[in-house]
């Protein structure tokens, strides 16, 4: 069977998630198209010749498999709806004692291609109460380009990557004291800094940090973080999901006011403590690296760079699999109406039963 795939996104930061999947799909000579339901994503896809511009084009395309790096997906689109995630769980919302909320189930997906045991276990638990979806662990496509990994231990002038989330109460990018400390350190010739900020952060914040550009500080306006991950010896961040992506390399991370007290992070709460934390992290303490390894084995225990291949294999197999064990998806009338209103496409059509194509 000749398969038609659709990669469904909203924001520009989802493009690096879809690119490895696109490469894998094209290597198998299947059809692949992209669609974004927001202008930010459409702009990021403008260089691609296989972008569908309107929702009418998406409906007419009739994909067999929809790979969504979004929280929801239109229920009226033909095809198997697959959640491929727009990030790791960044652990921004505390729940209980040093625990964190799991990904939310919104009732639009037939299949969740999970990133590792820590994600899989949560979905398996939820599936028992809401048995309208299947869960398959595949690894995450975005991190495929990380492999093979390159370590940077013992650099004469260590490279520190800075990344920040967009949530104001959590973001280090808004902190003047952090800005001044990084400015001081960038002038000391001790460290080299590379920085990327979340696309949703205000332009004035981005321009402020960009003003630090110098021999020891480089600001990058990009959503493709993997090349920066490879260059860096250390990550300095807040609660951004870039932390989990970076840790897969088993390199240390220093956080500023992280929501949780994790033994695989070095967390600081004042700007004055940043330099000392950098020095400690760059000594690669054995217990810290061991804790990182333990965490990564639960987060994403796949180091072969073949998660995209596993996703595609899993989707095709599940597309044809008998699904009588699954219930219909919830009605979701309010959410469905909001999707239709956002897209300007009103229809009574809805694929509520588990999507299957029999061979």
C-alpha positions as CSV (number, residue, x, y, z in Angstrom):
1,X,0.0,0.0,0.0
2,X,1.2,3.5,-0.8
3,X,0.8,5.6,2.3
4,X,0.0,9.3,2.6
5,X,1.3,11.1,5.7
6,X,0.5,14.5,7.1
7,X,2.6,16.3,9.7
8,X,0.3,18.6,11.6
9,X,1.9,21.5,13.6
10,X,1.1,24.9,15.1
11,X,4.4,26.5,16.0
12,X,7.8,26.9,14.4
13,X,9.5,24.8,17.1
14,X,7.7,21.7,15.8
15,X,9.5,21.8,12.5
16,X,12.6,20.0,13.9
17,X,10.3,17.3,15.3
18,X,8.8,16.7,11.9
19,X,12.0,16.9,9.7
20,X,13.4,13.5,10.7
21,X,10.0,11.9,10.2
22,X,9.8,13.5,6.7
23,X,13.3,12.2,5.8
24,X,12.2,8.7,6.9
25,X,8.9,8.8,5.0
26,X,10.6,10.0,1.8
27,X,13.2,7.3,2.1
28,X,10.3,4.8,1.8
29,X,8.8,6.6,-1.2
30,X,5.6,7.5,0.6
31,X,3.8,10.8,0.3
32,X,4.3,13.5,2.9
33,X,2.6,16.9,3.4
34,X,2.8,19.5,6.1
35,X,0.1,21.7,7.6
36,X,0.1,24.4,10.3
37,X,-3.0,25.7,11.9
38,X,-1.3,28.9,13.1
39,X,0.6,31.6,11.3
40,X,3.9,31.0,13.2
41,X,4.0,27.5,11.9
42,X,3.0,28.5,8.4
43,X,5.8,31.0,8.2
44,X,8.3,28.3,9.4
45,X,7.0,26.0,6.6
46,X,7.2,28.6,3.9
47,X,10.4,27.2,2.4
48,X,8.8,23.7,1.9
49,X,7.1,22.9,-1.4
50,X,4.9,20.2,0.3
51,X,3.0,22.6,2.6
52,X,-0.8,22.5,2.5
53,X,-2.0,26.1,3.1
54,X,-5.7,25.7,3.8
55,X,-7.7,23.2,5.9
56,X,-9.8,22.5,2.8
57,X,-6.6,21.2,1.1
58,X,-5.9,19.0,4.2
59,X,-9.4,17.5,4.0
60,X,-9.1,16.8,0.3
61,X,-5.6,15.3,0.8
62,X,-7.1,12.5,2.9
63,X,-4.0,11.3,4.7
64,X,-3.8,7.8,5.9
65,X,-1.7,8.8,9.0
66,X,-1.7,12.3,10.7
67,X,1.4,12.9,12.8
68,X,0.5,15.7,15.2
69,X,3.1,17.7,17.2
70,X,0.1,19.6,18.8
71,X,-2.2,19.2,21.8
72,X,-5.2,18.4,19.6
73,X,-6.0,17.7,16.0
74,X,-9.1,18.2,13.9
75,X,-11.4,15.2,14.4
76,X,-12.9,15.7,10.9
77,X,-9.6,14.9,9.1
78,X,-9.5,11.5,7.5
79,X,-6.8,9.1,8.9
80,X,-5.2,7.7,11.9
81,X,-4.5,10.5,14.5
82,X,-1.0,10.0,16.1
83,X,0.4,12.2,18.9
84,X,4.2,12.6,18.4
85,X,4.6,15.4,21.0
86,X,6.0,18.9,20.8
87,X,8.3,18.4,23.7
88,X,9.3,16.3,26.7
89,X,7.3,16.9,29.9
90,X,8.9,20.2,31.2
91,X,7.5,19.6,34.7
92,X,6.1,23.1,35.1
93,X,3.0,22.3,37.1
94,X,3.7,20.8,40.5
95,X,1.3,18.1,41.7
96,X,1.9,16.6,45.2
97,X,5.3,16.3,46.8
98,X,8.0,16.8,44.2
99,X,5.9,15.1,41.6
100,X,4.6,16.5,38.3
101,X,1.5,16.4,36.1
102,X,1.5,14.1,33.2
103,X,0.5,15.0,29.6
104,X,-3.1,15.8,29.3
105,X,-5.5,13.5,27.4
106,X,-7.8,15.6,25.2
107,X,-9.5,12.8,23.4
108,X,-8.4,13.4,19.8
109,X,-5.8,10.7,19.2
110,X,-5.9,7.0,18.2
111,X,-2.3,6.4,19.1
112,X,0.4,7.9,21.3
113,X,4.0,7.2,20.2
114,X,5.7,7.7,23.5
115,X,9.3,8.9,24.2
116,X,10.4,6.5,26.9
117,X,9.2,4.6,30.0
118,X,8.4,7.7,32.1
119,X,6.0,8.8,29.4
120,X,4.7,5.4,28.5
121,X,3.9,4.4,32.1
122,X,1.7,7.5,32.6
123,X,-0.2,7.0,29.4
124,X,-0.7,3.3,30.2
125,X,-2.1,4.2,33.6
126,X,-4.5,6.7,32.0
127,X,-5.5,4.3,29.3
128,X,-7.1,2.0,31.8
129,X,-9.6,4.8,32.7
130,X,-9.9,6.1,29.2
131,X,-9.5,3.1,26.8
132,X,-10.0,5.0,23.5
133,X,-6.4,5.1,22.5
134,X,-3.3,2.9,22.2
135,X,0.1,3.5,23.5
136,X,3.4,2.4,21.8
137,X,6.9,3.4,22.9
138,X,9.0,4.4,20.0
139,X,11.4,7.2,21.1
140,X,11.1,10.8,19.9
141,X,11.9,11.9,16.4
142,X,13.4,15.3,17.3
143,X,16.4,13.8,19.0
144,X,17.4,11.5,16.2
145,X,20.0,14.0,14.9
146,X,21.7,14.0,18.3
147,X,23.2,10.6,17.4
148,X,26.0,9.7,17.3
149,X,26.7,11.7,20.3
150,X,29.8,13.9,20.8
151,X,31.1,14.6,24.3
152,X,32.9,17.8,25.2
153,X,34.7,17.1,28.5
154,X,37.6,19.2,29.5
155,X,37.3,22.1,27.0
156,X,39.8,24.9,27.6
157,X,37.0,27.5,27.3
158,X,33.8,25.6,28.0
159,X,30.7,26.4,25.9
160,X,27.6,27.0,27.9
161,X,24.3,27.0,26.2
162,X,21.5,29.2,27.7
163,X,17.8,28.3,27.0
164,X,14.7,29.7,28.5
165,X,11.0,29.0,28.6
166,X,8.3,31.7,27.7
167,X,6.3,31.5,31.0
168,X,7.1,34.8,32.7
169,X,7.1,33.4,36.3
170,X,9.5,30.7,35.3
171,X,11.7,32.3,32.7
172,X,15.3,33.4,33.5
173,X,15.2,35.6,30.4
174,X,13.1,38.2,32.3
175,X,15.6,38.4,35.3
176,X,17.8,41.5,35.3
177,X,20.1,40.0,37.9
178,X,20.7,36.9,35.7
179,X,21.3,39.1,32.7
180,X,23.9,41.2,34.5
181,X,25.7,38.1,35.8
182,X,25.9,36.5,32.3
183,X,27.0,39.8,30.9
184,X,29.9,39.8,33.5
185,X,30.9,36.3,32.8
186,X,30.8,36.7,29.1
187,X,33.5,39.4,29.5
188,X,35.7,37.3,31.7
189,X,37.0,35.0,28.9
190,X,36.3,32.0,31.2
191,X,33.2,30.7,29.3
192,X,31.8,30.9,25.8
193,X,28.0,31.3,25.7
194,X,25.5,30.4,23.0
195,X,21.9,31.3,23.6
196,X,18.5,30.5,22.2
197,X,15.1,31.8,23.5
198,X,11.6,30.4,23.1
199,X,9.9,31.9,20.0
200,X,7.0,33.0,22.2
201,X,9.1,35.4,24.3
202,X,8.6,39.1,23.6
203,X,10.9,40.8,21.1
204,X,12.2,43.3,23.6
205,X,13.5,40.4,25.8
206,X,15.1,38.8,22.8
207,X,16.8,42.1,21.7
208,X,18.1,42.6,25.3
209,X,19.9,39.3,25.3
210,X,21.0,39.7,21.7
211,X,22.8,42.9,22.7
212,X,25.4,40.7,24.5
213,X,26.7,39.4,21.2
214,X,30.5,39.4,21.4
215,X,33.5,37.0,21.0
216,X,32.2,35.0,24.0
217,X,28.4,35.4,23.5
218,X,26.4,34.3,20.5
219,X,22.6,34.6,20.2
220,X,20.8,32.2,17.8
221,X,17.4,32.9,16.4
222,X,16.5,29.3,15.7
223,X,14.2,26.4,16.7
224,X,16.7,23.8,15.6
225,X,18.5,23.2,18.9
226,X,20.3,20.0,18.2
227,X,23.4,21.6,16.6
228,X,23.7,23.9,19.6
229,X,23.3,20.9,22.0
230,X,26.2,19.2,20.3
231,X,28.5,22.3,20.7
232,X,27.7,22.9,24.4
233,X,29.5,21.3,27.4
234,X,26.8,22.6,29.8
235,X,23.2,23.9,29.6
236,X,21.9,26.8,31.8
237,X,18.1,26.9,31.8
238,X,15.0,27.3,33.9
239,X,12.2,24.8,33.3
240,X,12.2,24.6,29.6
241,X,11.8,21.1,28.0
242,X,15.2,21.7,26.3
243,X,16.6,20.4,29.6
244,X,15.4,16.9,28.9
245,X,16.6,17.0,25.3
246,X,20.0,18.2,26.4
247,X,20.3,15.6,29.2
248,X,20.1,12.8,26.7
249,X,23.7,13.6,25.8
250,X,24.5,12.9,29.5
251,X,26.0,16.3,29.9
252,X,25.3,18.4,33.0
253,X,22.5,21.1,33.4
254,X,22.4,24.1,35.8
255,X,18.9,25.4,36.4
256,X,17.7,28.7,37.8
257,X,14.7,28.3,40.1
258,X,13.5,25.0,38.7
259,X,10.1,23.9,39.9
260,X,11.4,20.6,41.4
261,X,14.4,19.4,43.3
262,X,15.9,16.8,41.0
263,X,19.1,15.0,41.8
264,X,20.2,15.1,38.1
265,X,20.2,18.9,38.0
266,X,22.3,21.5,39.8
267,X,19.7,24.2,40.8
268,X,20.5,27.7,41.9
269,X,18.1,30.4,43.2
270,X,20.3,33.5,43.1
271,X,22.4,35.0,40.4
272,X,25.4,35.1,42.7
273,X,25.4,31.3,42.7
274,X,25.6,30.8,39.0
275,X,29.3,30.9,38.4
276,X,30.1,28.4,41.2
277,X,27.4,26.1,39.9
278,X,28.9,26.3,36.4
279,X,32.3,25.3,37.8
280,X,30.8,22.4,39.8
281,X,28.9,21.1,36.8
282,X,31.9,21.3,34.5
283,X,33.9,19.1,36.9
284,X,31.4,16.4,35.9
285,X,30.8,15.0,39.4
286,X,30.4,11.2,39.3
287,X,27.2,11.1,41.3
288,X,25.6,13.8,39.1
289,X,26.5,12.0,35.9
290,X,25.2,8.7,37.4
291,X,21.9,10.4,38.3
292,X,21.6,11.8,34.8
293,X,22.1,8.4,33.3
294,X,19.4,6.9,35.5
295,X,17.0,9.7,34.5
296,X,17.7,9.4,30.8
297,X,17.2,5.7,30.8
298,X,13.6,6.4,31.9
299,X,13.1,9.5,29.7
300,X,14.5,8.2,26.3
301,X,16.5,5.0,26.4
302,X,17.1,5.0,22.6
303,X,20.5,6.0,21.4
304,X,20.5,4.7,17.8
305,X,18.9,7.7,16.1
306,X,16.2,5.5,14.7
307,X,13.1,6.7,16.6
308,X,11.6,8.1,13.4
309,X,11.8,4.7,11.8
310,X,10.1,3.2,14.8
311,X,7.3,5.8,14.7
312,X,6.6,5.1,11.0
313,X,6.7,1.3,11.5
314,X,4.4,1.5,14.5
315,X,1.9,3.8,12.8
316,X,1.6,1.6,9.7
317,X,1.2,-1.5,11.7
318,X,-1.4,0.1,14.0
319,X,-3.3,1.6,11.0
320,X,-4.2,-2.0,9.9
321,X,-4.5,-3.5,13.3
322,X,-7.9,-4.7,14.6
323,X,-9.1,-2.2,17.3
324,X,-12.2,-3.7,18.9
325,X,-10.5,-3.4,22.3
326,X,-10.7,0.4,22.0
327,X,-13.8,2.5,22.8
328,X,-15.0,5.4,20.7
329,X,-13.3,8.8,21.5
330,X,-15.2,11.1,23.8
331,X,-17.8,13.6,22.2
332,X,-15.6,16.6,23.1
333,X,-18.2,19.0,21.7
334,X,-16.8,22.2,23.1
335,X,-13.2,21.4,22.0
336,X,-14.4,20.3,18.6
337,X,-16.3,23.5,18.1
338,X,-13.3,25.6,19.1
339,X,-11.2,23.7,16.6
340,X,-13.7,24.4,13.8
341,X,-14.0,28.1,14.8
342,X,-10.2,28.5,14.8
343,X,-9.9,26.9,11.4
344,X,-13.0,28.5,10.0
345,X,-14.2,25.1,8.9
346,X,-17.6,23.9,10.1
347,X,-18.7,20.3,9.5
348,X,-20.6,17.6,11.3
349,X,-18.2,15.0,10.0
350,X,-16.2,13.5,12.9
351,X,-14.0,10.3,13.0
352,X,-14.9,9.2,16.5
353,X,-14.3,5.5,16.1
354,X,-10.7,4.1,16.1
355,X,-9.4,4.6,12.6
356,X,-8.5,1.4,10.7
357,X,-7.8,0.4,7.1
358,X,-8.1,-3.3,6.5
359,X,-5.6,-4.9,4.2
